[in-house]
């Protein structure tokens, strides 16, 4: 995994930009998720059990995908 990052950064035109946009975009995605959860808590959307349960399942799936695709390799 690290050799592909080095290849992208050094050998691809604007590879450093691609790497930075990907890292910052992923962080911004999770910040938006947490803000969305905070908004749901603020407006008492957790009272809608089905909707809230589906949202929690989606959050866990996104976090599992990020863990399996980024941390484990």
C-alpha positions in Angstrom: 0.0 0.0 0.0 2.8 2.4 0.8 4.6 1.8 -2.5 1.4 2.8 -4.4 1.2 6.0 -2.3 4.8 6.8 -3.1 4.2 6.0 -6.8 1.2 8.3 -6.9 3.0 11.1 -5.1 6.2 11.0 -7.1 5.4 9.6 -10.5 1.8 10.8 -11.3 1.3 14.4 -12.4 -0.2 16.3 -9.5 -0.1 13.1 -7.4 0.6 15.1 -4.3 -2.6 17.1 -4.9 -4.6 13.9 -5.4 -3.2 12.5 -2.2 -4.0 15.6 -0.2 -7.5 16.0 -1.6 -8.2 12.4 -0.8 -7.0 12.6 2.8 -8.7 15.9 3.5 -11.9 14.9 1.7 -12.2 11.7 3.8 -11.7 13.8 7.0 -14.3 16.3 5.8 -16.7 13.5 5.0 -16.5 12.2 8.6 -16.9 15.7 10.0 -20.1 16.1 7.9 -21.3 12.7 9.3 -20.8 13.8 12.8 -22.5 17.2 12.2 -25.4 15.3 10.7 -25.7 13.1 13.8 -25.4 16.2 16.0 -28.2 17.8 14.1 -30.4 14.7 14.6 -29.7 14.8 18.3 -30.5 18.5 18.6 -33.8 18.1 16.8 -34.8 14.9 18.6 -34.8 12.8 15.5 -33.8 9.8 17.5 -37.5 9.4 18.4 -38.0 8.0 14.9 -36.7 4.5 15.7 -36.6 3.0 12.3 -34.8 6.0 10.7 -32.3 6.3 13.5 -31.5 2.6 13.4 -30.9 2.7 9.7 -28.6 5.7 10.2 -26.7 3.9 12.9 -26.3 0.9 10.7 -25.0 3.1 7.8 -22.6 4.8 10.1 -21.2 1.5 11.4 -20.9 0.3 7.8 -19.0 3.4 6.7 -16.6 3.2 9.7 -16.1 -0.5 9.0 -15.3 0.2 5.4 -12.9 2.9 6.3 -11.2 0.6 8.8 -10.9 -2.4 6.5 -9.8 -0.3 3.5 -7.4 2.1 5.1 -6.2 0.7 8.4 -5.8 -3.0 7.7 -3.9 -3.1 4.4 
